[in-house]
Amino acid sequence: MNLIRRIGLLAGLALAGCAPAPRGLPDIAAFPSPDDPSIVSPMGGAGSVVGSYTPRSVAEPQAWRNRGVPLEAVPEAGQ
């Protein structure tokens, strides 16, 4: 490295050390802290994870031609 590049590198590092500290989040955030006791949650408590589960029996696979609605002929535009 030549002398000018070294001086530029050292000057940049010295100026970077003088920069102010990065700012954090503001005091009023979009989402309040869950630890705040003054906040009332509309949710009464945790619900069931499975909800209204209904067991179903195992179905054997069918051919793809036997599934769905049977197709009908499309009428001509002039008729």
N, C-alpha and C positions, 0 to 999 in steps of 0.2 A: 504494500500500500504506500502510496506516496504521502507526503507530509500534509497536503491540503485535505485529503480524505480523512486522515487521522484527526486533524483539528476539527473538521466538521462532525465526525463521529463523537468526539469528546464533548463538543459544544452541545450537540443534540442530547446526549445522555445527561449533561449537567442541567439543561433546561427542563428535561423530563422529570428530574428529581425535584424541581421547584413547582411542579404542577399541583393544584389543590387536590385533596382527597376526593374520590368519586362519591357522588351523592347516592343515598339509599332511597328507599320508598318514602313517599310523603307520609305525614302523620295520619292523614285520613285516606285510607286505601279504599278500593272499590269493594273489597270483601272484608267485613269486620272480623276481628279475632274471635275464634270459637270459645276462647277462654273468658270472654266478657260476660258477666252474669246479668247485665242489664238488657241483653238481647233475648227476646222471646222467640223461640222457634215455632213455626206453624205446624211442624210435624210432631205428633204425639210421642213417637218412639220408633224404633226399628221394626219394620214389618217382616213378614215371612219371606224368605228368599225364593222358595218354590211356589208361593202363591197358591192358586187353585189347581194343583196338579191332579190330572186324571190319568191313571195308567192305561195304556193301550196295548193290544196284542200285536205280535209280530205278523206282518203280512208278507207273503211270498211275492217276489218280483214277477211282473207280467211283461209280455211282449209290448213294445212301444206301439204297435198297431192297434192293440186292444184298448188303448187309453184315450181319453178325451171324447170330444163330440164328433160324430160322423159328419163328414163334409157333404154338402149338397151342391148340385150344379148351379153355377152363377147364370142368371138370365141375361140374354143379350141386351145391349143398350137400347135398341130400337123397339123392343117388344114390351 
